[in-house]
């Protein structure tokens, strides 16, 4: 299949290629390196082709955010289905997706969330969708202070990863992961 027939006959494939390229650039170069020209070049699509699918940088970031949030939701739900212990299941799924060396989705999502901190307009528009997706996974249905603490610890590790803090060695990271896991099994309700 030639690149031309891919563009004319498979617009969803082109759109997916553009989103993949956008995610790769975001992870490797950060939001500062994120340009439409670079995304088009990475995806091997003309800038006009990119603009056909995403009329501006914000639309491209919006598309990437929505896709990554849906993938995050699907991964959390799949993880919960595999977990035989009901208590704390959603928190374990959330924590598992925030650990190092996991699927690429959380890595891209972490960078998108960091971009929200830089751009208040993105933050205002994405934050509601973010929490709607997180709620749809059941994370807050049986939340306890202990489960919340475990989830917040995972978020903190993600933030350190975004900031490039190489403070924790592998042994410490594994110890923290084990502690978060233990916290998810201490899911008693606190009045």
N, C-alpha and C positions, 0 to 999 in steps of 0.2 A: 504494500500500500504506500503510495507516495504521500508526502506531507500535504500536497494540495488536496488530494481526495480525502485525507483525514479531516481537513478543515471544512470542506464543503459537505461531506457526507456524515460526519461525526462531530457535530458541534459540542456535544456533552463531553467527548473525549478531549477536545481542545480546552474546554472550560476546566476540566479536571487537571490537565497538564499545566494550565496557568496557575491553578490553586496549589498544585504540588510544587511548582517553581517558586511561588510566593512563600510557601512554608519553608522551603529550603533556604531561601535568601534571608528570611526573618531569623531563622535559627543560626545560620552561619555568620551573618553580618549585622544582625540587630535591626531595629526599626530605622536607625540612621542610614543604613545602606539600602533601604527598601525603596526602589524607584520603579516606575512602570517600565522604563527602558530596560532595566536589568531583568525584571520578571519576564518581559517579552523575549529577550535574548536567551535566558535560561530555558524557557519553554519552547524555543525555536518557532516563535509565532511573531508576525509583524506587530508593530505597536498598534496599527489600525485593527488588526485581528483581536488584540487584547482589548482595545477600546470598544469593540463590537460587543464583547461579553461583559466588560466592566468599564463603564464610562469614565471612571476616575479612580484615584488611589484609594479613597475611602470605600467605594463600592467593592473594590478588590479585597480590601481588608475585611469588610463586612461579610463577603462571601466566604472568605477563609475562616473567619470566626464562627459563622453559622455551621459550616461543615465540620469544623473541629469540635464544636460543642456537641453536635449530633453523634460524632464518633465517640467522644468521651462518654456520653450517655449510654450508648450501645455497649461500650466496653465495661462500664460499671454494672449494667444490668446483666451482662453475660457472666461477669465475675461473681455476682451475687447468686446466680443460678447454680454455680459450681460449688458454692460454700455450703457445707452441710449443717453448719451451726447458725440458727436464725438470729440469735441475739448478737448485735453488733455487726451483722453481715454487710450492711450498706457502708458503714464506716470503714471496714476492712477493704472493701472494694475501692473506696475513695482513697485510702492511704496507699493501697497497692499500686494505683495508677500514678501516684506522685513520687514513687521511688525511682532512684537512678537505674539506668539500664532497662527501662520498660519500653513499651511501644512508643513510637515517635509522636503520636497524638498529644500526650501530655506535654511534651517538650515544646511543640508548636504552640499549644494552648497557653503554656506559661509565658512565652514571649508575647503572645497577643494580650494577655492580662497585664504584662509589664507595659505594653504600649498604651493600655487604658490609663495607666498612671501618668503617662507623659501627655496624653491628649484628652483633656476633659470632655470634649464632645464625644469621643469614642466611649469613654467611661459612662457618660449619661445614657447612651443608647444601648450599650452592651450589658450593663450591670443587671437590668431587669431580666433580660433573656438568660443570662448566666444563672441567676438564682432560680428562675423557672425551671431550667434544665436540671439543676442540682436537686430541687424539690421533687421533680418527676422521677428521680431514682429512688425515692423513699428515704433518703439520708436523714431527714428531719422528723420522720414519723415516730421514731423511738429514741430520739436524741436525749442523752443524759450529759451532765457536766463532764463525766469521764470520757465519753465518746467525743464530745466537742473538743476537749483538750487534745486527744489523739489526732483529730482532723486538723486542728490548728498547728500542731507540731509538724505534720506533713506539709502544710502550707508554708510554714517557716523554712523547712528544708528546701522547698521549691524556690522560695525567694532567694535563699543563699545561693542556689544553683544559678539563678538568673544573674545575680550580682557577681558571679564568678568567685565566690568565697571558697577557697580551697583550704579551709580550716580543719575540716573533718577528714580523718583517714578512714579507710575502709572498715577497720575494726569498730571505730566509734559509730560510723553510719549503720553498721549491722546491729550494734547494740541499741541504737535509737529505734531502728525498725522493729527489733524484738520487743522493746518497751512499748511502742505504739500498738503492736499486735496484742500484747498482754492487756493493755488498757481497753481494747475493744471487747475483751471477754469479761470485763468488769462493768457490765452495762446495767447495773441496778438503777432503778429510778430514784431520783432524789426529789423529795417533795418541795 
